[in-house]
Amino acid sequence: MNIIVQLLDYWYDPVRPPFPSKKELAGRIGVNPKTIQINIRALEKAGYIEREMRRTKSGDWNSNIYHLDGLVKKIQKLEPEFTEARDKKAAIKKLVETPKGRRKRA
């Protein structure tokens, strides 16, 4: 979860995926870069993220680009449940705030 939160913190623009290095993520979380590598592999296997290798202009390997489309899709599947819960909460709040004589009977 910490890795996902950190990747989301780097994701400033929806059309430009984040690309922090493993060392940078490890430093922010306070773990070893190998721990980041293992957990990113697990997140990728679970379908939450997708890694894309990135190169510098000179052709050397650079940090990976992390596509979060899988995470977004999984959250979007949950969205109807959140909307339903929010609507129920609003209806209850409205009922409680309305004076008893003015309440509509269900």
Jmol script that loads the backbone (N, CA, C; Angstrom):
load data "model"
ATOM      1  N   MET A   1       0.824  -1.193   0.000  1.00  0.00           N
ATOM      2  CA  MET A   1       0.000   0.000   0.000  1.00  0.00           C
ATOM      3  C   MET A   1       0.865   1.252   0.000  1.00  0.00           C
ATOM      4  N   ASN A   2       1.954   1.236   0.770  1.00  0.00           N
ATOM      5  CA  ASN A   2       2.840   2.403   0.809  1.00  0.00           C
ATOM      6  C   ASN A   2       3.393   2.740  -0.571  1.00  0.00           C
ATOM      7  N   ILE A   3       3.722   1.728  -1.330  1.00  0.00           N
ATOM      8  CA  ILE A   3       4.270   1.959  -2.666  1.00  0.00           C
ATOM      9  C   ILE A   3       3.219   2.614  -3.552  1.00  0.00           C
ATOM     10  N   ILE A   4       1.993   2.135  -3.482  1.00  0.00           N
ATOM     11  CA  ILE A   4       0.918   2.734  -4.283  1.00  0.00           C
ATOM     12  C   ILE A   4       0.715   4.188  -3.900  1.00  0.00           C
ATOM     13  N   VAL A   5       0.715   4.480  -2.609  1.00  0.00           N
ATOM     14  CA  VAL A   5       0.553   5.864  -2.143  1.00  0.00           C
ATOM     15  C   VAL A   5       1.690   6.732  -2.676  1.00  0.00           C
ATOM     16  N   GLN A   6       2.909   6.223  -2.639  1.00  0.00           N
ATOM     17  CA  GLN A   6       4.047   6.992  -3.140  1.00  0.00           C
ATOM     18  C   GLN A   6       3.942   7.211  -4.645  1.00  0.00           C
ATOM     19  N   LEU A   7       3.542   6.187  -5.399  1.00  0.00           N
ATOM     20  CA  LEU A   7       3.377   6.353  -6.844  1.00  0.00           C
ATOM     21  C   LEU A   7       2.288   7.372  -7.153  1.00  0.00           C
ATOM     22  N   LEU A   8       1.209   7.335  -6.388  1.00  0.00           N
ATOM     23  CA  LEU A   8       0.139   8.314  -6.588  1.00  0.00           C
ATOM     24  C   LEU A   8       0.628   9.729  -6.277  1.00  0.00           C
ATOM     25  N   ASP A   9       1.515   9.861  -5.301  1.00  0.00           N
ATOM     26  CA  ASP A   9       2.066  11.169  -4.964  1.00  0.00           C
ATOM     27  C   ASP A   9       2.900  11.727  -6.117  1.00  0.00           C
ATOM     28  N   TYR A  10       3.531  10.870  -6.896  1.00  0.00           N
ATOM     29  CA  TYR A  10       4.323  11.300  -8.056  1.00  0.00           C
ATOM     30  C   TYR A  10       3.466  11.524  -9.304  1.00  0.00           C
ATOM     31  N   TRP A  11       2.230  11.099  -9.279  1.00  0.00           N
ATOM     32  CA  TRP A  11       1.374  11.126 -10.472  1.00  0.00           C
ATOM     33  C   TRP A  11       0.673  12.478 -10.562  1.00  0.00           C
ATOM     34  N   TYR A  12       1.364  13.476 -11.124  1.00  0.00           N
ATOM     35  CA  TYR A  12       0.851  14.839 -11.194  1.00  0.00           C
ATOM     36  C   TYR A  12      -0.136  15.041 -12.342  1.00  0.00           C
ATOM     37  N   ASP A  13       0.066  14.334 -13.416  1.00  0.00           N
ATOM     38  CA  ASP A  13      -0.712  14.540 -14.637  1.00  0.00           C
ATOM     39  C   ASP A  13      -1.256  13.187 -15.110  1.00  0.00           C
ATOM     40  N   PRO A  14      -2.569  13.065 -15.299  1.00  0.00           N
ATOM     41  CA  PRO A  14      -3.144  11.759 -15.692  1.00  0.00           C
ATOM     42  C   PRO A  14      -2.575  11.184 -16.984  1.00  0.00           C
ATOM     43  N   VAL A  15      -2.094  12.021 -17.895  1.00  0.00           N
ATOM     44  CA  VAL A  15      -1.561  11.502 -19.154  1.00  0.00           C
ATOM     45  C   VAL A  15      -0.060  11.224 -19.079  1.00  0.00           C
ATOM     46  N   ARG A  16       0.561  11.526 -17.946  1.00  0.00           N
ATOM     47  CA  ARG A  16       1.999  11.290 -17.772  1.00  0.00           C
ATOM     48  C   ARG A  16       2.217  10.414 -16.539  1.00  0.00           C
ATOM     49  N   PRO A  17       2.425   9.116 -16.744  1.00  0.00           N
ATOM     50  CA  PRO A  17       2.603   8.196 -15.609  1.00  0.00           C
ATOM     51  C   PRO A  17       3.837   8.540 -14.780  1.00  0.00           C
ATOM     52  N   PRO A  18       3.843   8.173 -13.498  1.00  0.00           N
ATOM     53  CA  PRO A  18       5.002   8.453 -12.631  1.00  0.00           C
ATOM     54  C   PRO A  18       6.194   7.573 -12.984  1.00  0.00           C
ATOM     55  N   PHE A  19       7.391   8.064 -12.684  1.00  0.00           N
ATOM     56  CA  PHE A  19       8.598   7.285 -12.961  1.00  0.00           C
ATOM     57  C   PHE A  19       9.685   7.486 -11.907  1.00  0.00           C
ATOM     58  N   PRO A  20       9.337   7.365 -10.616  1.00  0.00           N
ATOM     59  CA  PRO A  20      10.387   7.471  -9.583  1.00  0.00           C
ATOM     60  C   PRO A  20      11.276   6.227  -9.592  1.00  0.00           C
ATOM     61  N   SER A  21      12.507   6.406  -9.160  1.00  0.00           N
ATOM     62  CA  SER A  21      13.419   5.253  -9.085  1.00  0.00           C
ATOM     63  C   SER A  21      13.082   4.420  -7.843  1.00  0.00           C
ATOM     64  N   LYS A  22      13.510   3.166  -7.867  1.00  0.00           N
ATOM     65  CA  LYS A  22      13.297   2.290  -6.709  1.00  0.00           C
ATOM     66  C   LYS A  22      14.019   2.842  -5.486  1.00  0.00           C
ATOM     67  N   LYS A  23      15.207   3.403  -5.716  1.00  0.00           N
ATOM     68  CA  LYS A  23      15.987   3.977  -4.623  1.00  0.00           C
ATOM     69  C   LYS A  23      15.233   5.166  -3.998  1.00  0.00           C
ATOM     70  N   GLU A  24      14.636   5.982  -4.830  1.00  0.00           N
ATOM     71  CA  GLU A  24      13.876   7.134  -4.341  1.00  0.00           C
ATOM     72  C   GLU A  24      12.653   6.684  -3.533  1.00  0.00           C
ATOM     73  N   LEU A  25      11.929   5.691  -4.054  1.00  0.00           N
ATOM     74  CA  LEU A  25      10.767   5.150  -3.330  1.00  0.00           C
ATOM     75  C   LEU A  25      11.209   4.540  -1.998  1.00  0.00           C
ATOM     76  N   ALA A  26      12.306   3.793  -2.025  1.00  0.00           N
ATOM     77  CA  ALA A  26      12.813   3.157  -0.808  1.00  0.00           C
ATOM     78  C   ALA A  26      13.174   4.201   0.243  1.00  0.00           C
ATOM     79  N   GLY A  27      13.797   5.283  -0.180  1.00  0.00           N
ATOM     80  CA  GLY A  27      14.164   6.347   0.746  1.00  0.00           C
ATOM     81  C   GLY A  27      12.958   7.031   1.364  1.00  0.00           C
ATOM     82  N   ARG A  28      11.909   7.211   0.571  1.00  0.00           N
ATOM     83  CA  ARG A  28      10.699   7.862   1.081  1.00  0.00           C
ATOM     84  C   ARG A  28       9.957   6.981   2.076  1.00  0.00           C
ATOM     85  N   ILE A  29       9.999   5.667   1.845  1.00  0.00           N
ATOM     86  CA  ILE A  29       9.272   4.739   2.719  1.00  0.00           C
ATOM     87  C   ILE A  29      10.149   4.274   3.884  1.00  0.00           C
ATOM     88  N   GLY A  30      11.460   4.278   3.680  1.00  0.00           N
ATOM     89  CA  GLY A  30      12.376   3.837   4.727  1.00  0.00           C
ATOM     90  C   GLY A  30      12.658   2.345   4.687  1.00  0.00           C
ATOM     91  N   VAL A  31      12.730   1.795   3.465  1.00  0.00           N
ATOM     92  CA  VAL A  31      13.036   0.368   3.296  1.00  0.00           C
ATOM     93  C   VAL A  31      14.179   0.225   2.299  1.00  0.00           C
ATOM     94  N   ASN A  32      14.591  -1.005   2.074  1.00  0.00           N
ATOM     95  CA  ASN A  32      15.643  -1.341   1.134  1.00  0.00           C
ATOM     96  C   ASN A  32      15.084  -1.305  -0.294  1.00  0.00           C
ATOM     97  N   PRO A  33      15.863  -0.846  -1.300  1.00  0.00           N
ATOM     98  CA  PRO A  33      15.384  -0.867  -2.693  1.00  0.00           C
ATOM     99  C   PRO A  33      14.949  -2.257  -3.172  1.00  0.00           C
ATOM    100  N   LYS A  34      15.580  -3.307  -2.649  1.00  0.00           N
ATOM    101  CA  LYS A  34      15.189  -4.677  -3.023  1.00  0.00           C
ATOM    102  C   LYS A  34      13.752  -4.963  -2.565  1.00  0.00           C
ATOM    103  N   THR A  35      13.366  -4.421  -1.401  1.00  0.00           N
ATOM    104  CA  THR A  35      11.999  -4.576  -0.902  1.00  0.00           C
ATOM    105  C   THR A  35      11.015  -3.918  -1.866  1.00  0.00           C
ATOM    106  N   ILE A  36      11.385  -2.753  -2.374  1.00  0.00           N
ATOM    107  CA  ILE A  36      10.542  -2.056  -3.352  1.00  0.00           C
ATOM    108  C   ILE A  36      10.409  -2.916  -4.603  1.00  0.00           C
ATOM    109  N   GLN A  37      11.512  -3.453  -5.081  1.00  0.00           N
ATOM    110  CA  GLN A  37      11.496  -4.276  -6.290  1.00  0.00           C
ATOM    111  C   GLN A  37      10.576  -5.488  -6.129  1.00  0.00           C
ATOM    112  N   ILE A  38      10.676  -6.171  -5.013  1.00  0.00           N
ATOM    113  CA  ILE A  38       9.854  -7.359  -4.757  1.00  0.00           C
ATOM    114  C   ILE A  38       8.377  -6.989  -4.708  1.00  0.00           C
ATOM    115  N   ASN A  39       8.063  -5.894  -4.008  1.00  0.00           N
ATOM    116  CA  ASN A  39       6.665  -5.505  -3.863  1.00  0.00           C
ATOM    117  C   ASN A  39       6.082  -4.923  -5.145  1.00  0.00           C
ATOM    118  N   ILE A  40       6.884  -4.257  -5.933  1.00  0.00           N
ATOM    119  CA  ILE A  40       6.397  -3.756  -7.227  1.00  0.00           C
ATOM    120  C   ILE A  40       6.075  -4.943  -8.132  1.00  0.00           C
ATOM    121  N   ARG A  41       6.911  -5.963  -8.088  1.00  0.00           N
ATOM    122  CA  ARG A  41       6.647  -7.170  -8.869  1.00  0.00           C
ATOM    123  C   ARG A  41       5.312  -7.799  -8.443  1.00  0.00           C
ATOM    124  N   ALA A  42       5.044  -7.818  -7.136  1.00  0.00           N
ATOM    125  CA  ALA A  42       3.782  -8.367  -6.627  1.00  0.00           C
ATOM    126  C   ALA A  42       2.593  -7.509  -7.057  1.00  0.00           C
ATOM    127  N   LEU A  43       2.755  -6.186  -7.021  1.00  0.00           N
ATOM    128  CA  LEU A  43       1.674  -5.293  -7.467  1.00  0.00           C
ATOM    129  C   LEU A  43       1.403  -5.474  -8.958  1.00  0.00           C
ATOM    130  N   GLU A  44       2.463  -5.698  -9.712  1.00  0.00           N
ATOM    131  CA  GLU A  44       2.311  -5.925 -11.147  1.00  0.00           C
ATOM    132  C   GLU A  44       1.594  -7.251 -11.408  1.00  0.00           C
ATOM    133  N   LYS A  45       1.962  -8.271 -10.662  1.00  0.00           N
ATOM    134  CA  LYS A  45       1.335  -9.587 -10.806  1.00  0.00           C
ATOM    135  C   LYS A  45      -0.152  -9.528 -10.444  1.00  0.00           C
ATOM    136  N   ALA A  46      -0.493  -8.695  -9.448  1.00  0.00           N
ATOM    137  CA  ALA A  46      -1.889  -8.534  -9.028  1.00  0.00           C
ATOM    138  C   ALA A  46      -2.693  -7.676 -10.007  1.00  0.00           C
ATOM    139  N   GLY A  47      -2.002  -7.016 -10.937  1.00  0.00           N
ATOM    140  CA  GLY A  47      -2.703  -6.226 -11.947  1.00  0.00           C
ATOM    141  C   GLY A  47      -2.949  -4.773 -11.568  1.00  0.00           C
ATOM    142  N   TYR A  48      -2.321  -4.306 -10.494  1.00  0.00           N
ATOM    143  CA  TYR A  48      -2.518  -2.920 -10.068  1.00  0.00           C
ATOM    144  C   TYR A  48      -1.653  -1.939 -10.859  1.00  0.00           C
ATOM    145  N   ILE A  49      -0.446  -2.350 -11.193  1.00  0.00           N
ATOM    146  CA  ILE A  49       0.456  -1.480 -11.942  1.00  0.00           C
ATOM    147  C   ILE A  49       1.080  -2.250 -13.091  1.00  0.00           C
ATOM    148  N   GLU A  50       1.652  -1.491 -14.014  1.00  0.00           N
ATOM    149  CA  GLU A  50       2.396  -2.089 -15.120  1.00  0.00           C
ATOM    150  C   GLU A  50       3.680  -1.286 -15.279  1.00  0.00           C
ATOM    151  N   ARG A  51       4.802  -1.988 -15.339  1.00  0.00           N
ATOM    152  CA  ARG A  51       6.105  -1.331 -15.498  1.00  0.00           C
ATOM    153  C   ARG A  51       6.478  -1.225 -16.966  1.00  0.00           C
ATOM    154  N   GLU A  52       7.095  -0.108 -17.294  1.00  0.00           N
ATOM    155  CA  GLU A  52       7.644   0.077 -18.634  1.00  0.00           C
ATOM    156  C   GLU A  52       9.073   0.568 -18.454  1.00  0.00           C
ATOM    157  N   MET A  53      10.020  -0.113 -19.064  1.00  0.00           N
ATOM    158  CA  MET A  53      11.416   0.285 -18.933  1.00  0.00           C
ATOM    159  C   MET A  53      11.642   1.573 -19.721  1.00  0.00           C
ATOM    160  N   ARG A  54      12.464   2.451 -19.153  1.00  0.00           N
ATOM    161  CA  ARG A  54      12.690   3.767 -19.744  1.00  0.00           C
ATOM    162  C   ARG A  54      14.188   3.940 -19.986  1.00  0.00           C
ATOM    163  N   ARG A  55      14.525   4.599 -21.077  1.00  0.00           N
ATOM    164  CA  ARG A  55      15.927   4.855 -21.418  1.00  0.00           C
ATOM    165  C   ARG A  55      16.207   6.358 -21.420  1.00  0.00           C
ATOM    166  N   THR A  56      17.469   6.684 -21.154  1.00  0.00           N
ATOM    167  CA  THR A  56      17.902   8.077 -21.253  1.00  0.00           C
ATOM    168  C   THR A  56      18.160   8.395 -22.729  1.00  0.00           C
ATOM    169  N   LYS A  57      18.445   9.643 -23.025  1.00  0.00           N
ATOM    170  CA  LYS A  57      18.740  10.036 -24.414  1.00  0.00           C
ATOM    171  C   LYS A  57      19.981   9.340 -24.957  1.00  0.00           C
ATOM    172  N   SER A  58      20.916   9.011 -24.066  1.00  0.00           N
ATOM    173  CA  SER A  58      22.139   8.329 -24.503  1.00  0.00           C
ATOM    174  C   SER A  58      21.951   6.819 -24.650  1.00  0.00           C
ATOM    175  N   GLY A  59      20.767   6.298 -24.276  1.00  0.00           N
ATOM    176  CA  GLY A  59      20.485   4.879 -24.435  1.00  0.00           C
ATOM    177  C   GLY A  59      20.654   4.048 -23.185  1.00  0.00           C
ATOM    178  N   ASP A  60      21.105   4.667 -22.093  1.00  0.00           N
ATOM    179  CA  ASP A  60      21.244   3.939 -20.831  1.00  0.00           C
ATOM    180  C   ASP A  60      19.876   3.706 -20.202  1.00  0.00           C
ATOM    181  N   TRP A  61      19.802   2.680 -19.347  1.00  0.00           N
ATOM    182  CA  TRP A  61      18.538   2.402 -18.658  1.00  0.00           C
ATOM    183  C   TRP A  61      18.305   3.436 -17.569  1.00  0.00           C
ATOM    184  N   ASN A  62      17.075   3.852 -17.435  1.00  0.00           N
ATOM    185  CA  ASN A  62      16.686   4.829 -16.439  1.00  0.00           C
ATOM    186  C   ASN A  62      15.615   4.199 -15.548  1.00  0.00           C
ATOM    187  N   SER A  63      14.984   4.978 -14.698  1.00  0.00           N
ATOM    188  CA  SER A  63      13.932   4.432 -13.836  1.00  0.00           C
ATOM    189  C   SER A  63      12.747   3.974 -14.691  1.00  0.00           C
ATOM    190  N   ASN A  64      11.964   3.054 -14.145  1.00  0.00           N
ATOM    191  CA  ASN A  64      10.784   2.546 -14.840  1.00  0.00           C
ATOM    192  C   ASN A  64       9.672   3.583 -14.842  1.00  0.00           C
ATOM    193  N   ILE A  65       8.810   3.477 -15.830  1.00  0.00           N
ATOM    194  CA  ILE A  65       7.562   4.234 -15.840  1.00  0.00           C
ATOM    195  C   ILE A  65       6.513   3.279 -15.275  1.00  0.00           C
ATOM    196  N   TYR A  66       5.677   3.779 -14.379  1.00  0.00           N
ATOM    197  CA  TYR A  66       4.662   2.931 -13.749  1.00  0.00           C
ATOM    198  C   TYR A  66       3.283   3.366 -14.219  1.00  0.00           C
ATOM    199  N   HIS A  67       2.624   2.486 -14.957  1.00  0.00           N
ATOM    200  CA  HIS A  67       1.265   2.755 -15.428  1.00  0.00           C
ATOM    201  C   HIS A  67       0.291   2.241 -14.363  1.00  0.00           C
ATOM    202  N   LEU A  68      -0.606   3.103 -13.948  1.00  0.00           N
ATOM    203  CA  LEU A  68      -1.534   2.769 -12.866  1.00  0.00           C
ATOM    204  C   LEU A  68      -2.939   2.465 -13.380  1.00  0.00           C
ATOM    205  N   ASP A  69      -3.056   2.109 -14.650  1.00  0.00           N
ATOM    206  CA  ASP A  69      -4.367   1.835 -15.245  1.00  0.00           C
ATOM    207  C   ASP A  69      -5.102   0.703 -14.541  1.00  0.00           C
ATOM    208  N   GLY A  70      -4.390  -0.333 -14.148  1.00  0.00           N
ATOM    209  CA  GLY A  70      -5.029  -1.459 -13.444  1.00  0.00           C
ATOM    210  C   GLY A  70      -5.627  -1.027 -12.126  1.00  0.00           C
ATOM    211  N   LEU A  71      -4.912  -0.194 -11.394  1.00  0.00           N
ATOM    212  CA  LEU A  71      -5.409   0.332 -10.124  1.00  0.00           C
ATOM    213  C   LEU A  71      -6.650   1.185 -10.348  1.00  0.00           C
ATOM    214  N   VAL A  72      -6.599   2.042 -11.363  1.00  0.00           N
ATOM    215  CA  VAL A  72      -7.741   2.914 -11.679  1.00  0.00           C
ATOM    216  C   VAL A  72      -8.966   2.077 -12.039  1.00  0.00           C
ATOM    217  N   LYS A  73      -8.786   1.047 -12.844  1.00  0.00           N
ATOM    218  CA  LYS A  73      -9.914   0.183 -13.235  1.00  0.00           C
ATOM    219  C   LYS A  73     -10.528  -0.520 -12.021  1.00  0.00           C
ATOM    220  N   LYS A  74      -9.688  -0.996 -11.128  1.00  0.00           N
ATOM    221  CA  LYS A  74     -10.197  -1.685  -9.933  1.00  0.00           C
ATOM    222  C   LYS A  74     -10.956  -0.724  -9.025  1.00  0.00           C
ATOM    223  N   ILE A  75     -10.482   0.505  -8.922  1.00  0.00           N
ATOM    224  CA  ILE A  75     -11.184   1.513  -8.113  1.00  0.00           C
ATOM    225  C   ILE A  75     -12.503   1.893  -8.771  1.00  0.00           C
ATOM    226  N   GLN A  76     -12.517   2.006 -10.094  1.00  0.00           N
ATOM    227  CA  GLN A  76     -13.746   2.353 -10.803  1.00  0.00           C
ATOM    228  C   GLN A  76     -14.819   1.278 -10.620  1.00  0.00           C
ATOM    229  N   LYS A  77     -14.416   0.025 -10.476  1.00  0.00           N
ATOM    230  CA  LYS A  77     -15.380  -1.045 -10.227  1.00  0.00           C
ATOM    231  C   LYS A  77     -16.050  -0.872  -8.866  1.00  0.00           C
ATOM    232  N   LEU A  78     -15.315  -0.293  -7.911  1.00  0.00           N
ATOM    233  CA  LEU A  78     -15.849  -0.069  -6.566  1.00  0.00           C
ATOM    234  C   LEU A  78     -16.711   1.193  -6.481  1.00  0.00           C
ATOM    235  N   GLU A  79     -16.590   2.071  -7.435  1.00  0.00           N
ATOM    236  CA  GLU A  79     -17.251   3.371  -7.382  1.00  0.00           C
ATOM    237  C   GLU A  79     -18.756   3.300  -7.159  1.00  0.00           C
ATOM    238  N   PRO A  80     -19.504   2.422  -7.826  1.00  0.00           N
ATOM    239  CA  PRO A  80     -20.949   2.380  -7.561  1.00  0.00           C
ATOM    240  C   PRO A  80     -21.294   2.124  -6.092  1.00  0.00           C
ATOM    241  N   GLU A  81     -20.500   1.313  -5.430  1.00  0.00           N
ATOM    242  CA  GLU A  81     -20.741   1.050  -4.005  1.00  0.00           C
ATOM    243  C   GLU A  81     -20.542   2.319  -3.176  1.00  0.00           C
ATOM    244  N   PHE A  82     -19.525   3.094  -3.506  1.00  0.00           N
ATOM    245  CA  PHE A  82     -19.280   4.344  -2.792  1.00  0.00           C
ATOM    246  C   PHE A  82     -20.391   5.347  -3.041  1.00  0.00           C
ATOM    247  N   THR A  83     -20.869   5.413  -4.283  1.00  0.00           N
ATOM    248  CA  THR A  83     -21.949   6.339  -4.625  1.00  0.00           C
ATOM    249  C   THR A  83     -23.222   5.965  -3.878  1.00  0.00           C
ATOM    250  N   GLU A  84     -23.523   4.680  -3.833  1.00  0.00           N
ATOM    251  CA  GLU A  84     -24.715   4.211  -3.125  1.00  0.00           C
ATOM    252  C   GLU A  84     -24.623   4.543  -1.630  1.00  0.00           C
ATOM    253  N   ALA A  85     -23.477   4.306  -1.037  1.00  0.00           N
ATOM    254  CA  ALA A  85     -23.295   4.606   0.390  1.00  0.00           C
ATOM    255  C   ALA A  85     -23.412   6.104   0.651  1.00  0.00           C
ATOM    256  N   ARG A  86     -22.843   6.921  -0.230  1.00  0.00           N
ATOM    257  CA  ARG A  86     -22.924   8.374  -0.073  1.00  0.00           C
ATOM    258  C   ARG A  86     -24.370   8.851  -0.183  1.00  0.00           C
ATOM    259  N   ASP A  87     -25.132   8.296  -1.138  1.00  0.00           N
ATOM    260  CA  ASP A  87     -26.533   8.686  -1.315  1.00  0.00           C
ATOM    261  C   ASP A  87     -27.374   8.287  -0.110  1.00  0.00           C
ATOM    262  N   LYS A  88     -27.142   7.090   0.446  1.00  0.00           N
ATOM    263  CA  LYS A  88     -27.875   6.663   1.647  1.00  0.00           C
ATOM    264  C   LYS A  88     -27.579   7.582   2.822  1.00  0.00           C
ATOM    265  N   LYS A  89     -26.318   7.936   2.981  1.00  0.00           N
ATOM    266  CA  LYS A  89     -25.913   8.814   4.073  1.00  0.00           C
ATOM    267  C   LYS A  89     -26.572  10.186   3.925  1.00  0.00           C
ATOM    268  N   ALA A  90     -26.622  10.712   2.704  1.00  0.00           N
ATOM    269  CA  ALA A  90     -27.252  12.013   2.461  1.00  0.00           C
ATOM    270  C   ALA A  90     -28.748  11.961   2.758  1.00  0.00           C
ATOM    271  N   ALA A  91     -29.406  10.853   2.389  1.00  0.00           N
ATOM    272  CA  ALA A  91     -30.842  10.716   2.644  1.00  0.00           C
ATOM    273  C   ALA A  91     -31.126  10.666   4.145  1.00  0.00           C
ATOM    274  N   ILE A  92     -30.306   9.945   4.885  1.00  0.00           N
ATOM    275  CA  ILE A  92     -30.481   9.858   6.335  1.00  0.00           C
ATOM    276  C   ILE A  92     -30.248  11.220   6.979  1.00  0.00           C
ATOM    277  N   LYS A  93     -29.219  11.914   6.513  1.00  0.00           N
ATOM    278  CA  LYS A  93     -28.915  13.239   7.055  1.00  0.00           C
ATOM    279  C   LYS A  93     -30.068  14.206   6.798  1.00  0.00           C
ATOM    280  N   LYS A  94     -30.631  14.144   5.594  1.00  0.00           N
ATOM    281  CA  LYS A  94     -31.746  15.020   5.248  1.00  0.00           C
ATOM    282  C   LYS A  94     -32.967  14.701   6.113  1.00  0.00           C
ATOM    283  N   LEU A  95     -33.212  13.428   6.348  1.00  0.00           N
ATOM    284  CA  LEU A  95     -34.343  13.008   7.171  1.00  0.00           C
ATOM    285  C   LEU A  95     -34.186  13.500   8.609  1.00  0.00           C
ATOM    286  N   VAL A  96     -32.981  13.391   9.129  1.00  0.00           N
ATOM    287  CA  VAL A  96     -32.724  13.814  10.508  1.00  0.00           C
ATOM    288  C   VAL A  96     -32.818  15.344  10.635  1.00  0.00           C
ATOM    289  N   GLU A  97     -32.382  16.059   9.618  1.00  0.00           N
ATOM    290  CA  GLU A  97     -32.387  17.518   9.667  1.00  0.00           C
ATOM    291  C   GLU A  97     -33.775  18.115   9.438  1.00  0.00           C
ATOM    292  N   THR A  98     -34.677  17.363   8.810  1.00  0.00           N
ATOM    293  CA  THR A  98     -36.018  17.855   8.527  1.00  0.00           C
ATOM    294  C   THR A  98     -36.881  17.730   9.775  1.00  0.00           C
ATOM    295  N   PRO A  99     -37.586  18.808  10.127  1.00  0.00           N
ATOM    296  CA  PRO A  99     -38.481  18.719  11.302  1.00  0.00           C
ATOM    297  C   PRO A  99     -39.482  17.582  11.158  1.00  0.00           C
ATOM    298  N   LYS A 100     -39.835  16.975  12.269  1.00  0.00           N
ATOM    299  CA  LYS A 100     -40.653  15.766  12.257  1.00  0.00           C
ATOM    300  C   LYS A 100     -41.976  15.956  11.521  1.00  0.00           C
ATOM    301  N   GLY A 101     -42.616  17.090  11.658  1.00  0.00           N
ATOM    302  CA  GLY A 101     -43.896  17.337  10.993  1.00  0.00           C
ATOM    303  C   GLY A 101     -43.784  17.486   9.489  1.00  0.00           C
ATOM    304  N   ARG A 102     -42.610  17.777   8.970  1.00  0.00           N
ATOM    305  CA  ARG A 102     -42.424  17.983   7.552  1.00  0.00           C
ATOM    306  C   ARG A 102     -41.808  16.775   6.829  1.00  0.00           C
ATOM    307  N   ARG A 103     -41.554  15.723   7.535  1.00  0.00           N
ATOM    308  CA  ARG A 103     -40.947  14.548   6.924  1.00  0.00           C
ATOM    309  C   ARG A 103     -41.966  13.824   6.052  1.00  0.00           C
ATOM    310  N   LYS A 104     -41.480  13.358   4.915  1.00  0.00           N
ATOM    311  CA  LYS A 104     -42.322  12.541   4.037  1.00  0.00           C
ATOM    312  C   LYS A 104     -42.280  11.126   4.535  1.00  0.00           C
ATOM    313  N   ARG A 105     -43.402  10.487   4.487  1.00  0.00           N
ATOM    314  CA  ARG A 105     -43.455   9.084   4.900  1.00  0.00           C
ATOM    315  C   ARG A 105     -43.010   8.206   3.740  1.00  0.00           C
ATOM    316  N   ALA A 106     -42.196   7.216   4.057  1.00  0.00           N
ATOM    317  CA  ALA A 106     -41.660   6.320   3.014  1.00  0.00           C
ATOM    318  C   ALA A 106     -42.641   5.254   2.655  1.00  0.00           C
TER     319      ALA A 106
END
end "model"
wireframe off; spacefill off
backbone 0.3
color backbone group
